Amino acid sequence: MANHAYNELMEQEKEFSSSYRWQHWIRAFSIVALVATGFYIAVPFIAPEPNPEPTNFLQAYIRGWHEIIGWILIAVFFFKTYLFLFTREHRGELLSLKDLLDTKVWAQQIKYYLFITKHPKLNGIYNPIQFVAYIGFYVMLIGIILTGLVLYVHTTHVGLGAVLYEPMRSLEVIMGGLANVREIHHILMWGIMIFVVAHIYMAVFNAVYGKEGAMDAVFSGMKWKHQDH
């Protein structure tokens, strides 16, 4: 009886479109693959078996996949930016800016995470703390893309590599040289890894504590919300 009464206070609502969910998972798997291949490029921990044939190009093979997946991440980044800025279906993300500037929502959200009060009513789909975290993530993503392109033009001198060569070399100079670019690239990778761990933890926290199907939404697109929200 109690469960029936609780369910009456909930209603199902579409949270994420299929295009949003696809780009999310492509981006997630791309980041995992880029971290794995990036670690190998930095510290080659596997050596191919020696043989007399000129086929021991494991480092180049891994770097090639790293670059291919990097371009996939760049494509998804631009697609996600388009969804955020220009599509009506994803207007809820832009509406989160209202909550970002509301000190009362900030205070209630912090109290929610401290188990003091209930979740605040939001204008958008992201709470202010979540939105700031996503801003930080995208700043790091832009940084790792740019530093990755600087490194890319040193290995590919034709096609798009040739087009990007001069602007990326100028950026390399601004960053203090190729060694600094590589170091920044690695630091940003660690920052993104920390964000991913925190993101998964908070998603599980909201799913368990909020009981609104927050984890389900990124798979099915649907989320349960209290009718008074």
Secondary structure as UniProt FT lines:
FT   HELIX           2..8
FT   STRAND          10..14
FT   HELIX           18..42
FT   HELIX           58..86
FT   HELIX           88..90
FT   HELIX           91..100
FT   HELIX           103..113
FT   TURN            114..115
FT   HELIX           128..152
FT   TURN            153..155
FT   HELIX           160..174
FT   TURN            175..176
FT   HELIX           178..210
FT   HELIX           214..220
FT   STRAND          222..226
FT   TURN            227..228
//
